[in-house]
Amino acid sequence: MVDYLKELLASTSKKIMLIWDNAPWHKAKEIKDFLNTDLGKRLWLANTPPYSPELNPDELVWANLKWVQIPNRNAKNVKELTQMAQKGMENIKNNTILVASFFNNDNFYFY
């Protein structure tokens, strides 16, 4: 996670706001130590409760991917799993009604 945050911060010189859902790994010592560095202080964390789709529509994207796009499928390897996930995300991206539902409380993630 720290490596990802460093890459994210390297992409811009501006401050970055992250929606932070207080997952257990967000509270790890390594993360806390990084957030207290000069670089880490460029992150503004918007803390939300764990799994709160009403505050973080991305939770509904993941729910749709898991339960609609690739349900009950077993990948033979990481490459196949990546391909299934990418195809599912393309399906989501191409369905504007579905994407809008993630933001307007219709919660059509089973659409």
C-alpha positions as CSV (number, residue, x, y, z in Angstrom):
1,M,0.0,0.0,0.0
2,V,2.8,2.4,0.8
3,D,4.4,1.7,-2.6
4,Y,1.1,2.5,-4.3
5,L,0.7,5.7,-2.3
6,K,4.2,6.8,-3.3
7,E,3.5,6.1,-7.0
8,L,0.2,8.0,-6.7
9,L,2.0,11.0,-5.1
10,A,4.7,10.9,-7.8
11,S,2.0,11.5,-10.4
12,T,1.3,15.0,-9.3
13,S,2.8,17.8,-7.1
14,K,-0.7,18.6,-5.7
15,K,-2.4,17.3,-2.6
16,I,-4.5,14.2,-3.1
17,M,-7.7,13.3,-1.4
18,L,-8.3,9.6,-0.7
19,I,-11.5,8.1,0.4
20,W,-10.2,5.9,3.2
21,D,-12.6,3.3,4.5
22,N,-10.7,2.4,7.7
23,A,-10.0,-1.2,6.5
24,P,-7.6,-3.0,8.9
25,W,-4.6,-2.5,6.5
26,H,-5.2,1.2,6.5
27,K,-4.3,1.2,10.2
28,A,-1.1,-0.7,9.9
29,K,2.0,0.8,11.5
30,E,3.8,1.0,8.2
31,I,0.9,3.1,6.7
32,K,0.7,5.4,9.7
33,D,4.4,6.0,9.6
34,F,4.3,6.9,5.9
35,L,1.3,9.2,6.4
36,N,3.4,11.1,9.0
37,T,6.3,11.8,6.5
38,D,6.5,15.0,4.5
39,L,5.4,13.1,1.4
40,G,2.6,11.4,3.2
41,K,1.2,14.7,4.5
42,R,0.3,15.6,0.9
43,L,-2.6,13.0,1.3
44,W,-5.9,14.2,2.7
45,L,-7.8,11.3,4.0
46,A,-11.6,11.3,4.0
47,N,-12.4,8.7,6.5
48,T,-15.5,6.6,6.2
49,P,-16.8,3.6,8.0
50,P,-15.8,0.2,6.6
51,Y,-18.1,-0.8,3.7
52,S,-20.3,2.3,3.3
53,P,-21.5,2.3,-0.3
54,E,-23.7,5.4,0.4
55,L,-20.4,7.3,1.1
56,N,-18.2,5.5,-1.3
57,P,-19.8,4.4,-4.6
58,D,-16.8,2.4,-5.5
59,E,-18.0,-0.3,-3.1
60,L,-21.0,-0.8,-5.5
61,V,-18.6,-1.2,-8.4
62,W,-16.7,-4.0,-6.6
63,A,-20.0,-5.6,-5.6
64,N,-21.2,-5.6,-9.2
65,L,-17.9,-7.0,-10.4
66,K,-18.0,-9.8,-7.8
67,W,-21.7,-10.7,-7.9
68,V,-22.8,-9.8,-11.5
69,Q,-19.8,-9.7,-13.9
70,I,-17.8,-12.7,-12.7
71,P,-19.9,-14.7,-10.2
72,N,-19.1,-18.3,-9.5
73,R,-16.1,-18.4,-11.8
74,N,-12.8,-19.9,-10.9
75,A,-9.7,-18.6,-12.6
76,K,-7.0,-21.1,-13.5
77,N,-4.3,-18.5,-12.8
78,V,-3.7,-14.8,-12.1
79,K,-3.6,-13.9,-15.8
80,E,-7.1,-15.5,-16.3
81,L,-8.5,-13.7,-13.3
82,T,-7.1,-10.4,-14.5
83,Q,-8.7,-10.9,-17.9
84,M,-12.1,-11.8,-16.3
85,A,-11.9,-8.7,-14.1
86,Q,-10.9,-6.4,-17.0
87,K,-13.8,-7.7,-19.1
88,G,-16.2,-7.2,-16.2
89,M,-14.9,-3.6,-15.7
90,E,-15.4,-2.9,-19.4
91,N,-19.0,-4.2,-19.1
92,I,-19.6,-1.8,-16.2
93,K,-17.9,1.1,-17.9
94,N,-20.1,0.6,-21.0
95,N,-23.3,0.7,-19.0
96,T,-24.0,4.3,-18.2
97,I,-27.3,3.6,-16.4
98,L,-25.4,1.2,-14.1
99,V,-22.6,3.6,-13.5
100,A,-25.0,6.4,-12.7
101,S,-26.9,4.1,-10.3
102,F,-23.7,3.9,-8.1
103,F,-23.9,7.6,-7.5
104,N,-27.7,8.2,-7.2
105,N,-28.6,5.7,-4.5
106,D,-30.5,3.5,-6.9
107,N,-28.0,0.8,-6.1
108,F,-28.5,-1.2,-9.3
109,Y,-25.4,-3.2,-8.7
110,F,-27.3,-6.3,-9.6
111,Y,-28.5,-4.7,-12.9
